[in-house]
Amino acid sequence: MYAVIQSGGKQYRVAPGDVLDVELLPETGEAGSSVRFEQVLMVSNDDGFKIGSPVLSGAAVTASFVGAIRGPKIRVFKTKKRIQWRRTQGHRQNLHRVRIEGIELPR
């Protein structure tokens, strides 16, 4: 059984037991607290697929908050030709790591 959820403008394919890094969540507390994703786009189980348009009403994915991490560092390099102008800047995105606990199907 798996589901496709939307969080932070991105879509993730999740199954129970998965650990994933998502954009910062507003309602997180300490480690072990519960997180609920309401925007479920698709659910697949033994009976087949259920696809929402755009979301499935009544479906939810529950997860537990593991911790706050920082993503990999990326380099932003800007240059302008013929005038020898260059700038290098780095960026690390703040992320939340969650562990998927279960998938609730719509009634």
Biopython code that builds the backbone (N, CA, C, O; Angstrom):
import numpy as np
from Bio.PDB.StructureBuilder import StructureBuilder

atoms = [
    (1, "MET", "N", (0.850, -1.175, 0.000)),
    (1, "MET", "CA", (0.000, 0.000, 0.000)),
    (1, "MET", "C", (0.892, 1.232, 0.000)),
    (1, "MET", "O", (1.855, 1.321, 0.762)),
    (2, "TYR", "N", (0.558, 2.169, -0.859)),
    (2, "TYR", "CA", (1.294, 3.425, -0.874)),
    (2, "TYR", "C", (0.349, 4.557, -1.248)),
    (2, "TYR", "O", (-0.773, 4.327, -1.700)),
    (3, "ALA", "N", (0.825, 5.789, -1.052)),
    (3, "ALA", "CA", (0.038, 6.972, -1.365)),
    (3, "ALA", "C", (0.953, 8.033, -1.955)),
    (3, "ALA", "O", (2.171, 7.998, -1.776)),
    (4, "VAL", "N", (0.348, 8.968, -2.657)),
    (4, "VAL", "CA", (1.062, 10.133, -3.176)),
    (4, "VAL", "C", (0.496, 11.343, -2.452)),
    (4, "VAL", "O", (-0.700, 11.623, -2.542)),
    (5, "ILE", "N", (1.361, 12.066, -1.728)),
    (5, "ILE", "CA", (0.926, 13.233, -0.971)),
    (5, "ILE", "C", (1.594, 14.480, -1.527)),
    (5, "ILE", "O", (2.577, 14.411, -2.264)),
    (6, "GLN", "N", (1.029, 15.626, -1.151)),
    (6, "GLN", "CA", (1.605, 16.909, -1.544)),
    (6, "GLN", "C", (1.951, 17.679, -0.281)),
    (6, "GLN", "O", (1.117, 17.841, 0.611)),
    (7, "SER", "N", (3.186, 18.152, -0.214)),
    (7, "SER", "CA", (3.638, 18.936, 0.926)),
    (7, "SER", "C", (4.695, 19.920, 0.451)),
    (7, "SER", "O", (5.677, 19.528, -0.179)),
    (8, "GLY", "N", (4.499, 21.178, 0.748)),
    (8, "GLY", "CA", (5.475, 22.195, 0.376)),
    (8, "GLY", "C", (5.606, 22.391, -1.118)),
    (8, "GLY", "O", (6.676, 22.766, -1.597)),
    (9, "GLY", "N", (4.530, 22.145, -1.875)),
    (9, "GLY", "CA", (4.566, 22.324, -3.316)),
    (9, "GLY", "C", (5.211, 21.172, -4.060)),
    (9, "GLY", "O", (5.387, 21.239, -5.277)),
    (10, "LYS", "N", (5.569, 20.103, -3.338)),
    (10, "LYS", "CA", (6.183, 18.936, -3.960)),
    (10, "LYS", "C", (5.316, 17.708, -3.692)),
    (10, "LYS", "O", (4.548, 17.676, -2.730)),
    (11, "GLN", "N", (5.445, 16.704, -4.549)),
    (11, "GLN", "CA", (4.688, 15.471, -4.393)),
    (11, "GLN", "C", (5.643, 14.346, -4.010)),
    (11, "GLN", "O", (6.752, 14.246, -4.535)),
    (12, "TYR", "N", (5.187, 13.498, -3.079)),
    (12, "TYR", "CA", (6.004, 12.410, -2.573)),
    (12, "TYR", "C", (5.205, 11.111, -2.627)),
    (12, "TYR", "O", (4.016, 11.095, -2.311)),
    (13, "ARG", "N", (5.856, 10.028, -3.025)),
    (13, "ARG", "CA", (5.260, 8.690, -2.967)),
    (13, "ARG", "C", (5.708, 8.076, -1.656)),
    (13, "ARG", "O", (6.905, 7.887, -1.436)),
    (14, "VAL", "N", (4.753, 7.759, -0.771)),
    (14, "VAL", "CA", (5.075, 7.298, 0.569)),
    (14, "VAL", "C", (4.393, 5.969, 0.851)),
    (14, "VAL", "O", (3.333, 5.671, 0.301)),
    (15, "ALA", "N", (5.009, 5.185, 1.705)),
    (15, "ALA", "CA", (4.469, 3.925, 2.199)),
    (15, "ALA", "C", (4.755, 3.885, 3.697)),
    (15, "ALA", "O", (5.669, 4.565, 4.163)),
    (16, "PRO", "N", (3.988, 3.099, 4.463)),
    (16, "PRO", "CA", (4.262, 3.013, 5.908)),
    (16, "PRO", "C", (5.689, 2.545, 6.171)),
    (16, "PRO", "O", (6.163, 1.576, 5.576)),
    (17, "GLY", "N", (6.365, 3.255, 7.078)),
    (17, "GLY", "CA", (7.747, 2.941, 7.417)),
    (17, "GLY", "C", (8.773, 3.795, 6.695)),
    (17, "GLY", "O", (9.945, 3.789, 7.073)),
    (18, "ASP", "N", (8.366, 4.533, 5.664)),
    (18, "ASP", "CA", (9.300, 5.380, 4.928)),
    (18, "ASP", "C", (9.729, 6.579, 5.767)),
    (18, "ASP", "O", (8.958, 7.087, 6.580)),
    (19, "VAL", "N", (10.948, 7.020, 5.564)),
    (19, "VAL", "CA", (11.461, 8.247, 6.178)),
    (19, "VAL", "C", (11.771, 9.208, 5.047)),
    (19, "VAL", "O", (12.520, 8.870, 4.131)),
    (20, "LEU", "N", (11.192, 10.422, 5.105)),
    (20, "LEU", "CA", (11.447, 11.377, 4.042)),
    (20, "LEU", "C", (11.659, 12.766, 4.606)),
    (20, "LEU", "O", (11.240, 13.084, 5.719)),
    (21, "ASP", "N", (12.323, 13.583, 3.805)),
    (21, "ASP", "CA", (12.615, 14.963, 4.168)),
    (21, "ASP", "C", (11.686, 15.875, 3.379)),
    (21, "ASP", "O", (11.661, 15.833, 2.149)),
    (22, "VAL", "N", (10.916, 16.707, 4.098)),
    (22, "VAL", "CA", (9.957, 17.609, 3.470)),
    (22, "VAL", "C", (10.305, 19.043, 3.853)),
    (22, "VAL", "O", (11.096, 19.282, 4.765)),
    (23, "GLU", "N", (9.702, 19.987, 3.142)),
    (23, "GLU", "CA", (9.864, 21.401, 3.487)),
    (23, "GLU", "C", (9.395, 21.635, 4.918)),
    (23, "GLU", "O", (8.699, 20.792, 5.484)),
    (24, "LEU", "N", (9.761, 22.754, 5.502)),
    (24, "LEU", "CA", (9.417, 23.040, 6.886)),
    (24, "LEU", "C", (7.912, 22.970, 7.104)),
    (24, "LEU", "O", (7.138, 23.542, 6.337)),
    (25, "LEU", "N", (7.505, 22.269, 8.150)),
    (25, "LEU", "CA", (6.100, 22.126, 8.502)),
    (25, "LEU", "C", (5.772, 23.089, 9.639)),
    (25, "LEU", "O", (6.557, 23.212, 10.579)),
    (26, "PRO", "N", (4.629, 23.774, 9.574)),
    (26, "PRO", "CA", (4.338, 24.780, 10.595)),
    (26, "PRO", "C", (3.936, 24.201, 11.948)),
    (26, "PRO", "O", (4.144, 24.862, 12.966)),
    (27, "GLU", "N", (3.366, 22.987, 12.004)),
    (27, "GLU", "CA", (2.781, 22.486, 13.242)),
    (27, "GLU", "C", (3.637, 21.476, 13.987)),
    (27, "GLU", "O", (3.115, 20.750, 14.833)),
    (28, "THR", "N", (4.929, 21.404, 13.704)),
    (28, "THR", "CA", (5.759, 20.408, 14.375)),
    (28, "THR", "C", (6.201, 20.900, 15.743)),
    (28, "THR", "O", (6.331, 22.102, 15.974)),
    (29, "GLY", "N", (6.427, 19.962, 16.638)),
    (29, "GLY", "CA", (6.923, 20.261, 17.969)),
    (29, "GLY", "C", (8.216, 19.523, 18.201)),
    (29, "GLY", "O", (9.155, 19.626, 17.412)),
    (30, "GLU", "N", (8.264, 18.768, 19.301)),
    (30, "GLU", "CA", (9.457, 17.992, 19.601)),
    (30, "GLU", "C", (9.433, 16.671, 18.847)),
    (30, "GLU", "O", (8.428, 16.314, 18.232)),
    (31, "ALA", "N", (10.534, 15.958, 18.897)),
    (31, "ALA", "CA", (10.649, 14.684, 18.182)),
    (31, "ALA", "C", (9.616, 13.687, 18.722)),
    (31, "ALA", "O", (9.412, 13.589, 19.932)),
    (32, "GLY", "N", (8.977, 12.963, 17.827)),
    (32, "GLY", "CA", (7.954, 12.000, 18.206)),
    (32, "GLY", "C", (6.543, 12.531, 18.103)),
    (32, "GLY", "O", (5.588, 11.762, 18.218)),
    (33, "SER", "N", (6.384, 13.842, 17.888)),
    (33, "SER", "CA", (5.038, 14.391, 17.765)),
    (33, "SER", "C", (4.417, 13.965, 16.432)),
    (33, "SER", "O", (5.122, 13.618, 15.485)),
    (34, "SER", "N", (3.105, 13.998, 16.381)),
    (34, "SER", "CA", (2.377, 13.493, 15.223)),
    (34, "SER", "C", (2.162, 14.590, 14.181)),
    (34, "SER", "O", (1.911, 15.747, 14.519)),
    (35, "VAL", "N", (2.267, 14.205, 12.919)),
    (35, "VAL", "CA", (2.034, 15.101, 11.788)),
    (35, "VAL", "C", (0.999, 14.429, 10.895)),
    (35, "VAL", "O", (1.032, 13.213, 10.710)),
    (36, "ARG", "N", (0.086, 15.211, 10.344)),
    (36, "ARG", "CA", (-0.980, 14.664, 9.508)),
    (36, "ARG", "C", (-0.974, 15.393, 8.166)),
    (36, "ARG", "O", (-1.063, 16.620, 8.119)),
    (37, "PHE", "N", (-0.867, 14.629, 7.074)),
    (37, "PHE", "CA", (-0.905, 15.187, 5.730)),
    (37, "PHE", "C", (-2.300, 14.954, 5.155)),
    (37, "PHE", "O", (-2.704, 13.810, 4.945)),
    (38, "GLU", "N", (-3.033, 16.033, 4.900)),
    (38, "GLU", "CA", (-4.408, 15.946, 4.420)),
    (38, "GLU", "C", (-4.488, 15.934, 2.894)),
    (38, "GLU", "O", (-5.473, 15.444, 2.341)),
    (39, "GLN", "N", (-3.494, 16.452, 2.212)),
    (39, "GLN", "CA", (-3.537, 16.534, 0.754)),
    (39, "GLN", "C", (-2.990, 15.240, 0.158)),
    (39, "GLN", "O", (-1.810, 15.142, -0.176)),
    (40, "VAL", "N", (-3.871, 14.255, 0.032)),
    (40, "VAL", "CA", (-3.521, 12.958, -0.543)),
    (40, "VAL", "C", (-4.051, 12.942, -1.969)),
    (40, "VAL", "O", (-5.255, 13.083, -2.186)),
    (41, "LEU", "N", (-3.169, 12.773, -2.933)),
    (41, "LEU", "CA", (-3.549, 12.824, -4.342)),
    (41, "LEU", "C", (-3.972, 11.458, -4.878)),
    (41, "LEU", "O", (-4.846, 11.375, -5.741)),
    (42, "MET", "N", (-3.357, 10.385, -4.372)),
    (42, "MET", "CA", (-3.652, 9.048, -4.863)),
    (42, "MET", "C", (-3.335, 8.025, -3.777)),
    (42, "MET", "O", (-2.402, 8.204, -2.994)),
    (43, "VAL", "N", (-4.126, 6.949, -3.740)),
    (43, "VAL", "CA", (-3.884, 5.848, -2.820)),
    (43, "VAL", "C", (-3.957, 4.556, -3.613)),
    (43, "VAL", "O", (-4.880, 4.357, -4.404)),
    (44, "SER", "N", (-2.981, 3.675, -3.402)),
    (44, "SER", "CA", (-2.976, 2.368, -4.037)),
    (44, "SER", "C", (-2.982, 1.302, -2.949)),
    (44, "SER", "O", (-2.162, 1.332, -2.031)),
    (45, "ASN", "N", (-3.927, 0.349, -3.062)),
    (45, "ASN", "CA", (-3.972, -0.768, -2.125)),
    (45, "ASN", "C", (-4.307, -2.037, -2.890)),
    (45, "ASN", "O", (-4.192, -2.066, -4.115)),
    (46, "ASP", "N", (-4.718, -3.086, -2.189)),
    (46, "ASP", "CA", (-5.013, -4.355, -2.833)),
    (46, "ASP", "C", (-6.199, -4.266, -3.790)),
    (46, "ASP", "O", (-6.274, -5.027, -4.755)),
    (47, "ASP", "N", (-7.132, -3.339, -3.528)),
    (47, "ASP", "CA", (-8.320, -3.199, -4.369)),
    (47, "ASP", "C", (-8.054, -2.421, -5.651)),
    (47, "ASP", "O", (-8.879, -2.449, -6.565)),
    (48, "GLY", "N", (-6.933, -1.735, -5.739)),
    (48, "GLY", "CA", (-6.608, -0.940, -6.919)),
    (48, "GLY", "C", (-6.235, 0.479, -6.524)),
    (48, "GLY", "O", (-5.787, 0.737, -5.407)),
    (49, "PHE", "N", (-6.432, 1.393, -7.469)),
    (49, "PHE", "CA", (-6.075, 2.796, -7.270)),
    (49, "PHE", "C", (-7.309, 3.617, -6.943)),
    (49, "PHE", "O", (-8.413, 3.326, -7.404)),
    (50, "LYS", "N", (-7.098, 4.650, -6.136)),
    (50, "LYS", "CA", (-8.103, 5.692, -5.933)),
    (50, "LYS", "C", (-7.396, 7.004, -6.204)),
    (50, "LYS", "O", (-6.431, 7.352, -5.524)),
    (51, "ILE", "N", (-7.875, 7.725, -7.194)),
    (51, "ILE", "CA", (-7.233, 8.966, -7.624)),
    (51, "ILE", "C", (-8.185, 10.117, -7.365)),
    (51, "ILE", "O", (-9.358, 10.049, -7.731)),
    (52, "GLY", "N", (-7.691, 11.171, -6.739)),
    (52, "GLY", "CA", (-8.496, 12.338, -6.449)),
    (52, "GLY", "C", (-8.436, 13.348, -7.570)),
    (52, "GLY", "O", (-7.593, 13.269, -8.464)),
    (53, "SER", "N", (-9.350, 14.300, -7.502)),
    (53, "SER", "CA", (-9.344, 15.356, -8.507)),
    (53, "SER", "C", (-9.553, 16.708, -7.821)),
    (53, "SER", "O", (-10.702, 17.148, -7.786)),
    (54, "PRO", "N", (-8.592, 17.383, -7.292)),
    (54, "PRO", "CA", (-7.184, 17.019, -7.245)),
    (54, "PRO", "C", (-6.812, 16.181, -6.020)),
    (54, "PRO", "O", (-5.813, 15.463, -6.066)),
    (55, "VAL", "N", (-7.589, 16.247, -4.911)),
    (55, "VAL", "CA", (-7.237, 15.474, -3.723)),
    (55, "VAL", "C", (-8.375, 14.529, -3.357)),
    (55, "VAL", "O", (-9.527, 14.755, -3.729)),
    (56, "LEU", "N", (-8.043, 13.475, -2.628)),
    (56, "LEU", "CA", (-9.049, 12.545, -2.118)),
    (56, "LEU", "C", (-9.620, 13.105, -0.822)),
    (56, "LEU", "O", (-8.877, 13.354, 0.127)),
    (57, "SER", "N", (-10.923, 13.302, -0.777)),
    (57, "SER", "CA", (-11.526, 13.798, 0.457)),
    (57, "SER", "C", (-11.656, 12.635, 1.435)),
    (57, "SER", "O", (-12.110, 11.554, 1.062)),
    (58, "GLY", "N", (-11.265, 12.853, 2.660)),
    (58, "GLY", "CA", (-11.333, 11.830, 3.684)),
    (58, "GLY", "C", (-10.069, 11.016, 3.843)),
    (58, "GLY", "O", (-9.939, 10.293, 4.831)),
    (59, "ALA", "N", (-9.143, 11.101, 2.928)),
    (59, "ALA", "CA", (-7.891, 10.351, 3.034)),
    (59, "ALA", "C", (-6.851, 11.203, 3.753)),
    (59, "ALA", "O", (-6.832, 12.427, 3.624)),
    (60, "ALA", "N", (-5.994, 10.536, 4.506)),
    (60, "ALA", "CA", (-4.939, 11.240, 5.222)),
    (60, "ALA", "C", (-3.764, 10.294, 5.432)),
    (60, "ALA", "O", (-3.921, 9.073, 5.444)),
    (61, "VAL", "N", (-2.592, 10.881, 5.594)),
    (61, "VAL", "CA", (-1.378, 10.129, 5.904)),
    (61, "VAL", "C", (-0.857, 10.659, 7.225)),
    (61, "VAL", "O", (-0.652, 11.863, 7.381)),
    (62, "THR", "N", (-0.641, 9.760, 8.180)),
    (62, "THR", "CA", (-0.117, 10.164, 9.479)),
    (62, "THR", "C", (1.374, 9.838, 9.529)),
    (62, "THR", "O", (1.828, 8.825, 8.997)),
    (63, "ALA", "N", (2.113, 10.718, 10.178)),
    (63, "ALA", "CA", (3.561, 10.562, 10.282)),
    (63, "ALA", "C", (4.008, 11.063, 11.644)),
    (63, "ALA", "O", (3.274, 11.783, 12.322)),
    (64, "SER", "N", (5.208, 10.682, 12.041)),
    (64, "SER", "CA", (5.789, 11.195, 13.272)),
    (64, "SER", "C", (7.016, 12.029, 12.924)),
    (64, "SER", "O", (7.786, 11.691, 12.025)),
    (65, "PHE", "N", (7.176, 13.106, 13.644)),
    (65, "PHE", "CA", (8.263, 14.042, 13.416)),
    (65, "PHE", "C", (9.554, 13.463, 14.004)),
    (65, "PHE", "O", (9.617, 13.148, 15.193)),
    (66, "VAL", "N", (10.582, 13.328, 13.155)),
    (66, "VAL", "CA", (11.859, 12.770, 13.612)),
    (66, "VAL", "C", (12.799, 13.882, 14.063)),
    (66, "VAL", "O", (13.395, 13.793, 15.136)),
    (67, "GLY", "N", (12.934, 14.930, 13.249)),
    (67, "GLY", "CA", (13.822, 16.019, 13.617)),
    (67, "GLY", "C", (13.980, 17.013, 12.489)),
    (67, "GLY", "O", (13.497, 16.798, 11.377)),
    (68, "ALA", "N", (14.664, 18.108, 12.790)),
    (68, "ALA", "CA", (14.938, 19.152, 11.809)),
    (68, "ALA", "C", (16.357, 18.955, 11.296)),
    (68, "ALA", "O", (17.284, 18.757, 12.080)),
    (69, "ILE", "N", (16.523, 19.010, 9.992)),
    (69, "ILE", "CA", (17.840, 18.828, 9.381)),
    (69, "ILE", "C", (18.060, 19.932, 8.361)),
    (69, "ILE", "O", (17.173, 20.745, 8.099)),
    (70, "ARG", "N", (19.254, 19.946, 7.792)),
    (70, "ARG", "CA", (19.559, 20.873, 6.702)),
    (70, "ARG", "C", (19.933, 20.054, 5.487)),
    (70, "ARG", "O", (20.639, 19.051, 5.586)),
    (71, "GLY", "N", (19.450, 20.494, 4.341)),
    (71, "GLY", "CA", (19.692, 19.781, 3.100)),
    (71, "GLY", "C", (21.123, 19.948, 2.621)),
    (71, "GLY", "O", (21.929, 20.612, 3.273)),
    (72, "PRO", "N", (21.437, 19.346, 1.484)),
    (72, "PRO", "CA", (22.792, 19.477, 0.946)),
    (72, "PRO", "C", (23.077, 20.900, 0.478)),
    (72, "PRO", "O", (22.168, 21.633, 0.088)),
    (73, "LYS", "N", (24.333, 21.273, 0.525)),
    (73, "LYS", "CA", (24.711, 22.616, 0.101)),
    (73, "LYS", "C", (24.761, 22.677, -1.420)),
    (73, "LYS", "O", (25.338, 21.810, -2.076)),
    (74, "ILE", "N", (24.146, 23.718, -1.961)),
    (74, "ILE", "CA", (24.222, 23.938, -3.396)),
    (74, "ILE", "C", (24.987, 25.234, -3.636)),
    (74, "ILE", "O", (24.958, 26.145, -2.808)),
    (75, "ARG", "N", (25.654, 25.307, -4.749)),
    (75, "ARG", "CA", (26.404, 26.497, -5.133)),
    (75, "ARG", "C", (25.625, 27.255, -6.184)),
    (75, "ARG", "O", (25.150, 26.668, -7.157)),
    (76, "VAL", "N", (25.490, 28.568, -5.994)),
    (76, "VAL", "CA", (24.856, 29.448, -6.965)),
    (76, "VAL", "C", (25.967, 30.306, -7.539)),
    (76, "VAL", "O", (26.584, 31.093, -6.822)),
    (77, "PHE", "N", (26.221, 30.158, -8.817)),
    (77, "PHE", "CA", (27.307, 30.879, -9.469)),
    (77, "PHE", "C", (26.730, 31.760, -10.561)),
    (77, "PHE", "O", (26.053, 31.274, -11.467)),
    (78, "LYS", "N", (26.995, 33.055, -10.476)),
    (78, "LYS", "CA", (26.511, 34.010, -11.465)),
    (78, "LYS", "C", (27.699, 34.660, -12.152)),
    (78, "LYS", "O", (28.702, 34.981, -11.514)),
    (79, "THR", "N", (27.577, 34.850, -13.456)),
    (79, "THR", "CA", (28.644, 35.488, -14.210)),
    (79, "THR", "C", (28.050, 36.309, -15.340)),
    (79, "THR", "O", (26.963, 36.016, -15.838)),
    (80, "LYS", "N", (28.780, 37.341, -15.734)),
    (80, "LYS", "CA", (28.404, 38.138, -16.903)),
    (80, "LYS", "C", (29.574, 38.102, -17.870)),
    (80, "LYS", "O", (30.725, 38.339, -17.502)),
    (81, "LYS", "N", (29.250, 37.804, -19.098)),
    (81, "LYS", "CA", (30.326, 37.635, -20.064)),
    (81, "LYS", "C", (30.960, 38.979, -20.425)),
    (81, "LYS", "O", (30.317, 40.028, -20.397)),
    (82, "ARG", "N", (32.210, 38.903, -20.754)),
    (82, "ARG", "CA", (33.035, 39.998, -21.264)),
    (82, "ARG", "C", (33.368, 41.095, -20.259)),
    (82, "ARG", "O", (34.150, 41.985, -20.592)),
    (83, "ILE", "N", (32.812, 41.077, -19.042)),
    (83, "ILE", "CA", (33.202, 42.111, -18.082)),
    (83, "ILE", "C", (33.849, 41.511, -16.831)),
    (83, "ILE", "O", (34.155, 42.233, -15.882)),
    (84, "GLN", "N", (34.054, 40.208, -16.828)),
    (84, "GLN", "CA", (34.733, 39.508, -15.755)),
    (84, "GLN", "C", (34.096, 39.772, -14.392)),
    (84, "GLN", "O", (34.784, 40.083, -13.420)),
    (85, "TRP", "N", (32.765, 39.643, -14.338)),
    (85, "TRP", "CA", (31.997, 39.784, -13.102)),
    (85, "TRP", "C", (31.514, 38.403, -12.681)),
    (85, "TRP", "O", (30.810, 37.733, -13.437)),
    (86, "ARG", "N", (31.890, 37.976, -11.476)),
    (86, "ARG", "CA", (31.492, 36.659, -10.984)),
    (86, "ARG", "C", (31.091, 36.759, -9.519)),
    (86, "ARG", "O", (31.692, 37.505, -8.745)),
    (87, "ARG", "N", (30.057, 35.989, -9.149)),
    (87, "ARG", "CA", (29.630, 35.905, -7.750)),
    (87, "ARG", "C", (29.302, 34.450, -7.434)),
    (87, "ARG", "O", (28.631, 33.778, -8.216)),
    (88, "THR", "N", (29.763, 33.976, -6.318)),
    (88, "THR", "CA", (29.453, 32.629, -5.855)),
    (88, "THR", "C", (28.735, 32.746, -4.521)),
    (88, "THR", "O", (29.164, 33.473, -3.626)),
    (89, "GLN", "N", (27.624, 32.007, -4.407)),
    (89, "GLN", "CA", (26.840, 32.032, -3.182)),
    (89, "GLN", "C", (26.398, 30.603, -2.886)),
    (89, "GLN", "O", (26.109, 29.843, -3.810)),
    (90, "GLY", "N", (26.343, 30.231, -1.623)),
    (90, "GLY", "CA", (25.897, 28.904, -1.228)),
    (90, "GLY", "C", (24.535, 28.973, -0.561)),
    (90, "GLY", "O", (24.119, 30.024, -0.073)),
    (91, "HIS", "N", (23.837, 27.825, -0.545)),
    (91, "HIS", "CA", (22.520, 27.757, 0.087)),
    (91, "HIS", "C", (22.300, 26.360, 0.640)),
    (91, "HIS", "O", (22.633, 25.370, -0.012)),
    (92, "ARG", "N", (21.730, 26.275, 1.859)),
    (92, "ARG", "CA", (21.301, 25.008, 2.441)),
    (92, "ARG", "C", (19.862, 25.185, 2.900)),
    (92, "ARG", "O", (19.555, 26.093, 3.673)),
    (93, "GLN", "N", (18.975, 24.308, 2.415)),
    (93, "GLN", "CA", (17.559, 24.401, 2.732)),
    (93, "GLN", "C", (17.282, 23.743, 4.084)),
    (93, "GLN", "O", (17.828, 22.680, 4.379)),
    (94, "ASN", "N", (16.442, 24.366, 4.898)),
    (94, "ASN", "CA", (16.002, 23.765, 6.153)),
    (94, "ASN", "C", (14.875, 22.781, 5.861)),
    (94, "ASN", "O", (13.920, 23.121, 5.162)),
    (95, "LEU", "N", (14.978, 21.569, 6.389)),
    (95, "LEU", "CA", (14.014, 20.510, 6.126)),
    (95, "LEU", "C", (13.569, 19.862, 7.423)),
    (95, "LEU", "O", (14.250, 19.954, 8.444)),
    (96, "HIS", "N", (12.412, 19.201, 7.373)),
    (96, "HIS", "CA", (11.947, 18.380, 8.483)),
    (96, "HIS", "C", (11.936, 16.926, 8.042)),
    (96, "HIS", "O", (11.462, 16.608, 6.951)),
    (97, "ARG", "N", (12.452, 16.054, 8.878)),
    (97, "ARG", "CA", (12.461, 14.623, 8.584)),
    (97, "ARG", "C", (11.283, 13.981, 9.318)),
    (97, "ARG", "O", (11.124, 14.150, 10.527)),
    (98, "VAL", "N", (10.456, 13.238, 8.562)),
    (98, "VAL", "CA", (9.288, 12.576, 9.132)),
    (98, "VAL", "C", (9.313, 11.093, 8.774)),
    (98, "VAL", "O", (9.871, 10.696, 7.751)),
    (99, "ARG", "N", (8.696, 10.278, 9.638)),
    (99, "ARG", "CA", (8.556, 8.839, 9.401)),
    (99, "ARG", "C", (7.066, 8.551, 9.212)),
    (99, "ARG", "O", (6.251, 8.896, 10.067)),
    (100, "ILE", "N", (6.717, 7.923, 8.097)),
    (100, "ILE", "CA", (5.326, 7.639, 7.764)),
    (100, "ILE", "C", (4.836, 6.494, 8.642)),
    (100, "ILE", "O", (5.450, 5.427, 8.674)),
    (101, "GLU", "N", (3.727, 6.712, 9.357)),
    (101, "GLU", "CA", (3.172, 5.711, 10.251)),
    (101, "GLU", "C", (2.035, 4.921, 9.615)),
    (101, "GLU", "O", (1.971, 3.700, 9.759)),
    (102, "GLY", "N", (1.132, 5.617, 8.907)),
    (102, "GLY", "CA", (-0.009, 4.914, 8.334)),
    (102, "GLY", "C", (-0.725, 5.738, 7.294)),
    (102, "GLY", "O", (-0.531, 6.948, 7.177)),
    (103, "ILE", "N", (-1.574, 5.034, 6.528)),
    (103, "ILE", "CA", (-2.368, 5.675, 5.481)),
    (103, "ILE", "C", (-3.833, 5.392, 5.790)),
    (103, "ILE", "O", (-4.235, 4.235, 5.912)),
    (104, "GLU", "N", (-4.628, 6.448, 5.915)),
    (104, "GLU", "CA", (-6.060, 6.320, 6.171)),
    (104, "GLU", "C", (-6.810, 6.489, 4.858)),
    (104, "GLU", "O", (-6.629, 7.491, 4.166)),
    (105, "LEU", "N", (-7.629, 5.544, 4.516)),
    (105, "LEU", "CA", (-8.378, 5.589, 3.275)),
    (105, "LEU", "C", (-9.679, 6.348, 3.436)),
    (105, "LEU", "O", (-10.215, 6.429, 4.541)),
    (106, "PRO", "N", (-10.203, 6.913, 2.341)),
    (106, "PRO", "CA", (-11.500, 7.598, 2.431)),
    (106, "PRO", "C", (-12.614, 6.590, 2.621)),
    (106, "PRO", "O", (-12.490, 5.439, 2.203)),
    (107, "ARG", "N", (-13.673, 6.999, 3.232)),
    (107, "ARG", "CA", (-14.816, 6.108, 3.474)),
    (107, "ARG", "C", (-15.692, 5.995, 2.248)),
    (107, "ARG", "O", (-16.698, 5.286, 2.271)),
]
sb = StructureBuilder()
sb.init_structure("model")
sb.init_model(0)
sb.init_chain("A")
sb.init_seg("    ")
for serial, (resi, resn, name, xyz) in enumerate(atoms, 1):
    if name == "N":
        sb.init_residue(resn, " ", resi, " ")
    sb.init_atom(name, np.array(xyz, "f"), 0.0, 1.0, " ", f" {name:<3s}", serial, name[0])
structure = sb.get_structure()
